[in-house]
Amino acid sequence: MNMNRGKLIGVGVGPGDPELLTVKAVKTLERVPVICAPKSSQNKPSVALSIVRGILDGRKDEHVTIEPLFPMIEDKKALKSYWAGAAELIINELDEGRDVSFITLGDPSVYSTFSYVARIIDDQGYVVEMIPGINSFTGCAASAGITLGEKDEIILVVPKVDQRLEELLQHADTAVIMKTSRHSQMLEEIINKDPRDKTVVSVQNCSMEDEKVFDGFAKKGKYLSTTIVKFNGNQDH
Ligand SMILES: C[S@@+](CC[C@H](N)C(=O)[O-])C[C@H]1O[C@@H](n2cnc3c(N)ncnc32)[C@H](O)[C@@H]1O
């Protein structure tokens, strides 16, 4: 075994604005020899890569960027083969003693492709670390100027709109719903069914140049869309 193997570092790059990177993320991206930037399509640039472009362009030393493809498909078998392919690319670098930073939108521990690839690599005995990032929904709350939780309020975070939502909402004072570009109609119906007074805010492309903050539901969606619902009635200040 090569005792000088590199380590894999999942680096959260925040929701979009490069000023929302942590100091630790910046220092790591200025130093690691390999940047792994996942992209969802051959024709579209990696969003995470565009966030750190300024840091990488400012580097004088040699570094490489690898961009494995992670298409947005549901087929589990096909997805697994993409994860395995990306893990192999990364392991090739680690075996040469090079650290690899896997950049991920928001935080690497929150619904990120990083976790699937990291598990494969971790299972093979490599060192895997994470640098947390500002996640998309706290970024969205800041852009919308609302707080997510106060006192004993319960914050619910769901990765997509599906039938589980209706029941889960009953326990939530605030609901964060991700990937709302899909099933936006279903989301609206489920939220409207809840009899409580509520404030609904949607944020698209949070903290990016084309950020949009809507009152209510965002009808036609960009992929980077998040809806926050605050149920009123628990704020007896
Ligand atoms: C695969 S998840 C990635 C979550 C990310 N790891 C995080 O920590 O926030 C993708 C979803 O996160 C939300 N998201 C990520 N970045 C966003 C942004 N800049 N603006 C609004 N929503 C965003 C959207 O709901 C999007 O569909």
The ligand as a Tripos MOL2 file, in Angstrom:
@<TRIPOS>MOLECULE
LIG
   27    29     1     0     0
SMALL
NO_CHARGES

@<TRIPOS>ATOM
      1 C1        -28.6530   18.4110   -4.7750 C.3       1 LIG1
      2 S1        -29.2570   19.6880   -3.7340 S.3       1 LIG1
      3 C2        -27.7440   20.3640   -3.1740 C.3       1 LIG1
      4 C3        -27.8450   20.9500   -1.8100 C.3       1 LIG1
      5 C4        -26.5320   21.5720   -1.3270 C.3       1 LIG1
      6 N1        -25.5460   20.5520   -1.0660 N.3       1 LIG1
      7 C5        -26.7360   22.4120   -0.0830 C.2       1 LIG1
      8 O1        -26.0090   22.2560    0.8980 O.co2     1 LIG1
      9 O2        -27.5950   23.2760   -0.0790 O.co2     1 LIG1
     10 C6        -29.7860   20.8360   -4.9480 C.3       1 LIG1
     11 C7        -30.9360   21.6830   -4.4440 C.3       1 LIG1
     12 O3        -30.4330   22.6260   -3.4810 O.3       1 LIG1
     13 C8        -31.1340   23.8440   -3.6070 C.3       1 LIG1
     14 N2        -30.1540   24.8920   -4.0040 N.ar      1 LIG1
     15 C9        -28.8340   24.7320   -4.1530 C.ar      1 LIG1
     16 N3        -28.2500   25.9110   -4.4610 N.ar      1 LIG1
     17 C10       -29.2540   26.8260   -4.5160 C.ar      1 LIG1
     18 C11       -29.2950   28.2140   -4.8090 C.ar      1 LIG1
     19 N4        -28.1740   28.8970   -5.0970 N.pl3     1 LIG1
     20 N5        -30.5020   28.8450   -4.7990 N.ar      1 LIG1
     21 C12       -31.6410   28.1730   -4.4900 C.ar      1 LIG1
     22 N6        -31.6530   26.8580   -4.1980 N.ar      1 LIG1
     23 C13       -30.4810   26.1880   -4.2120 C.ar      1 LIG1
     24 C14       -32.1900   23.6620   -4.6920 C.3       1 LIG1
     25 O4        -33.3930   23.2970   -4.0620 O.3       1 LIG1
     26 C15       -31.5840   22.5380   -5.5100 C.3       1 LIG1
     27 O5        -32.5690   21.8490   -6.2380 O.3       1 LIG1
@<TRIPOS>BOND
     1     1     2 1
     2     2     3 1
     3     2    10 1
     4     3     4 1
     5     4     5 1
     6     5     6 1
     7     5     7 1
     8     7     8 2
     9     7     9 1
    10    10    11 1
    11    11    12 1
    12    11    26 1
    13    12    13 1
    14    13    14 1
    15    13    24 1
    16    14    15 ar
    17    14    23 ar
    18    15    16 ar
    19    16    17 ar
    20    17    18 ar
    21    17    23 ar
    22    18    19 1
    23    18    20 ar
    24    20    21 ar
    25    21    22 ar
    26    22    23 ar
    27    24    25 1
    28    24    26 1
    29    26    27 1
@<TRIPOS>SUBSTRUCTURE
     1 LIG1         1 GROUP 0 **** ****
